[in-house]
C-alpha cells in the first residue's frame, strides 16, 4: 500500500489554454483523479462508496502556484491523506516538474454525501477509513472564503457537459466559469499565483448560475449563486505577466 500516491502525466494540447499553460480546471481534474485513485488503492473505493450510494465530494480547496506546467511538459502529481476530522477527509497535493521542481501545492477537504438525500454521510456507515500521512510539506488546509463586495455579474447556464458522475456541476467547471467571467483581456495580462474555492451547495443541470465578481489590484473575489442560494465562493491572487516587446 502506497501511503503517498504518485503518477506521471504529460501535458497534452487539450490540457492547456491559449498561452499553452495548464488550465486551472485541468489541474483540479488532475487533483480529483489522484484523490480517487489513491482512495481506491487505500481500500475505500467504489465498492464501499459509489456502489452503496455514497458520493465523494470536495468541500474546500486551496492552491499556491509557482508556475503552471506548459504544453508537452512531463509532470508528477503526488497526493496523500491527512488526519480524518470526523466527517472531513483532508488531502494534500504536489505537482512537480520532471526534475523535482514544485510547481503547485494544494490542500483540500473532502466528505461523503448520500446520493439519495444529497446530505452529508457518515463514513462509519460505509466502513471508510483512511490512514494519516505526514510528509512535512503540507500546505495548510483551506479555512473558507470570506464574503466580499462584487461589481459585475456573469451568467453561466449549467449544461450537460458541466455535469459529472455525481449528477451536479463538476468542481473543476466552476473555475472554467470564473475564468470566463474574468475575461480574456485580464487573463492574458495576469498570471494566477494562488486561489481558494469553497463549495457551498451543488448545482444541477439546467440551472442558471450567476457569478458575481470583482477585481482589485489582482485580487479576485467571486460568489456563485442559483435559485437564491450561494453555490460557491472563490478568492484568488494574480500577478501581472512580464511583457515581451
N, C-alpha and C positions, 0 to 999 in steps of 0.2 A: 504493500500500500504506500503510494507516494503522498507524503504529507504536504508537499509543495508541488502543485501542478505546473507543468512546463510544456509548451508546444511551440513549434516554429510556424511562421506564416510568411508568405511572400505577398507584398502589397501589389495587387492587381489593378488594372485600369479602372475597373468598376468600383474600386475601394477609395478612389481619390477624387478631389474636386478639381476645378479648372486651374488651380495653382499646382496641381499634381501632388498635393499633400493629403494624407489620410483624412477622410471625412470624420467629423466628431461622432456622427451616428454610427459609422463603421467601427470606431473604437468601442462604442458602447455595445455593439453587437458582438464584438470580439470578447469583451468582458463577460457578456451573458453566456456565450458559448463555452468559455473556460469554466465559468461557475457551474454550468450544467454538467459538463464532462467530469469535473473533479468531484462534484457531489455524487454522481453515479458511481465513480470509482471508490468513493468512501462508503458505499453501501446505502445511500439514500436516494436511489434513482426512481424511475417512473413506477416500478412495481410497488413502491411504498407511498408514492405521492400521486402522480397523474392518473394511474390506473385505479386509484381508490378515491378519486375526486378531490385531491388537494393540489393546488397550483403554487409553484414558486413565483413570488412577485418581489420586485425590488421596491424598497421604500425610500431610500435616500442614497445618493452617490455624490462624491466629490473627487476632483482630479486636479493635479498640478502638472502642467505641460512644459517641459524644457524645449521640446520641438516635436512636431508630428512627423512620423516617417514619410518618405516620399515614394512615388511610383517605382516599382521594381526593386525596392529595398527589402531585404530579409530581416525579420524581427522575431523576437521570442516573447511570448506572453507567459507570465508567471502569476499564480494565484494560490492563496491559502486561506483557511478559515481561522477566525478569531474565537474568543470565548463566547459561547452562546449566552444571550441575555434574555432568559425566559422564553419569549416567542420571537426574538430577533436574532438573526444569524449574521454577525459581522464577517466580511470577507475583504481581503486585500489583494492588490494587483500591482504588477510592474510590467511595463512594456519596454523591452531592451533592444538595442541595436545588435547586429551580429557580433560586434566586438565587445559587448557588455555595457555600453553607454545606456544609462537610464533615461529613456525618452519621456515616459509618462508614469506617474504614480497615482494610484487611486484607492479609495476605500468605499465600502458600501454596506448597507444594512438590508437584509432580505428577510422575508417571512413567508409563511404558508397561508393561502386563502382557500376557503371552502368553495369548490366550484359551483355548488348549488345555491348557497346562501349569499355568496360573494362577501363573506365576512372572515375575519381572522380565524385561522385554525390552529389548535394547539398541537405542537409537534409530537407530544407524548402519545396522542391518539393514533398516530401513524408509525410510531416506533422510529422516528427520525432523530438521530444523534450524530453530531459531528465533533471531531477532535478539536482541541485548541492548539494552534501552532503559533509560535512567535519567532520571527526572524531578526527583529531589531530594526527593520527598515519600513515598518508600517506607517503609512500616512494616517494621522488622527482621523477618527470616524467623523462623518458629517453630523452636524448638530441641528440642521434645519435652516431654512431660508427665511429671514425676517421679511415681513410685509414692507412695501415701499410705494412711492408715488410712480405713476406711469403717465406717459404723454401721448401715446399713439396706440391704435388697436388694429390688429391684423386678423383676418378671418381665414380659418383653415377648416374646410369641410372634411370630416373624417370619412375616408374612402376605404373600400375593400382592401386595397394594398397597404393601408396603415395598420391593419389588424393582424394579431399574431395568434399563436396556438391557444392562448388563454381567452380569446374572444373579445379582446379590447385593444385599443391603440397601443402599439408596442412602445416600450420606454425609449428606444432609440429614435423613433419617429417624432417624438416631442422636440428633440433637438433639431431635426431637419426643419420642422415648422418654425422654431425660434430663429434659425438662420435665414429662412425665407422672410421672416418678419424684419430682421435687421437689414437685409438687402445686400445686393452685390457690391455697391459702392463702398459700404462700410467694411465688408469682409475682405475686399481686395486691398484695403488700406490698413487693416489691423490683423494682428495675429493673436489667437487665443492663448492665454497663459494659465488660467485656472477657471474652474466653474464648480458649482454645486447645484444639484437638482433635487427637489423634494416632491415626491408623488403623493397627492392627497386623495384622489378618487379616480376610478377608471373612467374611460371614455369609450362608448360603444360605437360601432359603425353607424353612419347616417346622421350623427350629431354634428352640430356646428360648434367648432372650438374657436373661441375668441382669445387672442393673445394680446394682452395689454403690456406695453413695454416702454422703457426709457433708456437713454444712454447719456452718461455724463462723464467726460474725460476718460473714455474707455471702460467705464464701469457700467455693466448692463444689469437691469432688473426686468424680469418678465413674470407675469402671472397668467396662467391659462384657466379659462372658465367655460362652462357649458351648463345650460339649464339652471342658472343661478348658483351653481356650485363651483368652488375652486378645485381645479384638477391637478395643477402643479405650480410650483414656484421655481424660478431659475435665476441664479445670480452668477455673473462671470466678470472676469477682467481680461481686457485686451490691451496690447501694446501696439504702437504704430510700427508698421513694417519699414524697413530701410528701403529708401527709394533708389532705384538704379537708373541713372540718367544716361 
